[in-house]
Amino acid sequence: MMSNKGNKDEIKIWKQGWRFNYLIGQLNYVARKYGKAIKAYIENQYYFNELQNQKEDGVELVNKKITIALIDELLVKGNVIIYIDNYYLQGILHAPHFVMALRRIEKIIEIVDPFDGKLKKIPADTIQKGIISLRNHLKYSPVLITFPQTKKKAL
């Protein structure tokens, strides 16, 4: 989702998480390899501090509570990767999972799920439940990832 590339690049990015911390390894790699500016919102203060010490150029971290209101604010500017408990998408297994939010339409958030690559329309309150469960049930810090547009220099 971060690189807009095919499966071969996806596996390379996935492996970058093995070097230190799964998340920051991948963010650093995408920023370095593809020249993408990345902004990640990390809810847990301890996790934020640890990642802050490991981030590289091109990666900005913000310590902020993850809410639907924040997702709505960020969706106005572009796509948002959301870390949720997958149980609230599939109803089978509690596990951390990233999805790409594309837009908000009234009470629905349109996402692409990398599990099957399909476009899905999920109630915003279901996304919120997935974030709350990630935090409280699975004990993972909620995370949002965005790709701010860089301003081009005037000629």
Steps between C-alpha positions, in 0.01 A plus 500: 500500500782741583699455179221450245718219362444132428547188710877481449553845656237426764704205626820712511317762708353235729847356568632843605289469814712207615808715562379695805138582550252375245335839444795739506715270287238506225435874526873579483544270200210651301614856577857416394432272201204685344568855620160519666428735788321305771316629805398244761275568796594280795265494798708334772760736650757228578473349150519848347823576693658169392410556134611863514852380584505266197338708227695625200466803271167515324308353794315731737337363815219664697383386844121534493188308602358311201131576445247500219508881513876494429447250217232729352737798523779308324275352231430851373870516403538147360500129579567376854639165608323388819619236747202306638399168653416281199218331693279799419545439126478121482344396831734201530828580674633784715823613334660837411438601139559804277238628253501799266216749551409684180210724597213563738143495370260595780525216757712277273877487449606353168810282540723271299592188695840362393388156617288460187561829314128579500328832547272485805252738657529473878296693757720758674392362839634155396838658419489674839426166672798347316727779627371468856546123493853536361581727796309327781470133399817438297707764688647653182535873450258636242679651199404708197733550204467778244700628206504879509550670168830680473487845350692537177758776489425794275726530196 
